[in-house]
Amino acid sequence: MKTGLTLQEAIARESPEMQEKIHQEADRLRAEYAIMQIRNDLEISQAKLAGRLGVSQAAVHKVEHAGKDLKLSTLKRYIEALGGKVSLQVEMPTGEGRIYTV
């Protein structure tokens, strides 16, 4: 049955609780995608990254699917193994932005 609703319209029809669950899941998926995309952009396989980290390929897969529950220390190791550096951009309640090197 075709309703002609956009995804946003369909979500708007859901209960506030369901809308929150949908948004949380979307946030989790965006976080996972961003982490995988960094590795993919550098054309490094999970197996190669695992070797750099001294862990199994399955462990790299687990990191990439941790979503928003990824520890900052794990993210730092992951990014450094890819040759990058991690910094944390924070927007203060005053609207001022700060960047911290991790």
C-alpha positions in Angstrom: 0.0 0.0 0.0 1.5 3.3 -1.1 0.9 6.2 1.2 2.9 8.9 -0.6 4.5 10.1 2.7 8.0 11.2 3.0 10.2 9.5 5.6 10.0 12.7 7.7 6.2 12.8 7.5 6.0 9.1 8.5 8.3 9.7 11.5 6.3 12.7 12.5 3.2 10.5 12.8 4.9 8.2 15.3 4.7 8.7 19.1 7.3 10.9 20.7 8.9 7.9 22.3 9.3 6.1 18.9 10.5 9.4 17.3 13.3 9.5 19.9 14.2 5.9 19.3 14.4 6.5 15.6 16.6 9.6 16.0 18.9 7.7 18.4 19.3 4.9 16.0 20.0 7.4 13.2 22.7 9.0 15.3 24.3 5.6 16.0 24.4 4.8 12.3 25.9 8.2 11.4 28.7 7.6 14.0 29.4 4.1 12.7 29.4 5.3 9.1 31.8 8.2 9.8 34.4 6.0 11.4 34.3 3.4 8.6 34.4 6.2 6.0 37.7 7.6 7.4 39.3 4.1 6.9 37.7 3.7 3.5 38.8 7.1 2.3 42.4 6.1 3.1 41.9 2.8 1.3 43.0 0.8 4.3 41.3 -2.6 4.9 40.1 -3.7 8.3 42.7 -6.5 8.2 45.6 -4.0 7.5 44.4 -1.7 10.3 44.0 -4.6 12.6 47.7 -5.5 12.0 48.7 -1.9 12.8 46.7 -2.0 16.0 47.9 -5.5 17.0 44.3 -6.8 17.2 42.1 -9.1 15.1 40.1 -7.9 12.1 37.0 -8.8 14.1 38.1 -6.3 16.8 38.3 -3.5 14.1 34.8 -4.5 12.9 33.6 -4.2 16.5 35.1 -0.7 16.9 33.4 0.4 13.6 30.1 -0.9 14.9 30.2 0.6 18.4 28.2 3.6 17.3 28.1 6.4 19.8 29.3 4.1 22.6 32.9 4.2 21.3 35.4 5.2 24.0 37.5 8.2 23.2 40.7 6.3 24.0 39.7 3.6 21.4 38.9 6.2 18.8 42.2 7.9 19.4 44.1 4.6 18.9 42.1 3.8 15.8 42.7 7.2 14.2 46.4 7.3 15.1 46.8 3.8 13.5 45.4 5.4 10.3 48.0 8.1 10.6 45.7 10.8 11.9 45.3 12.9 15.1 42.2 13.4 17.2 41.0 16.7 18.4 37.7 17.4 20.2 35.7 20.4 19.1 33.4 21.7 21.9 30.7 24.3 21.7 30.4 26.0 25.1 27.0 27.1 26.5 28.1 30.6 25.7 28.4 29.7 22.0 32.2 29.9 22.1 34.0 27.1 20.3 37.0 25.4 21.7 39.2 22.7 20.2 41.2 20.3 22.4 43.9 17.9 21.2 43.3 14.5 22.6 
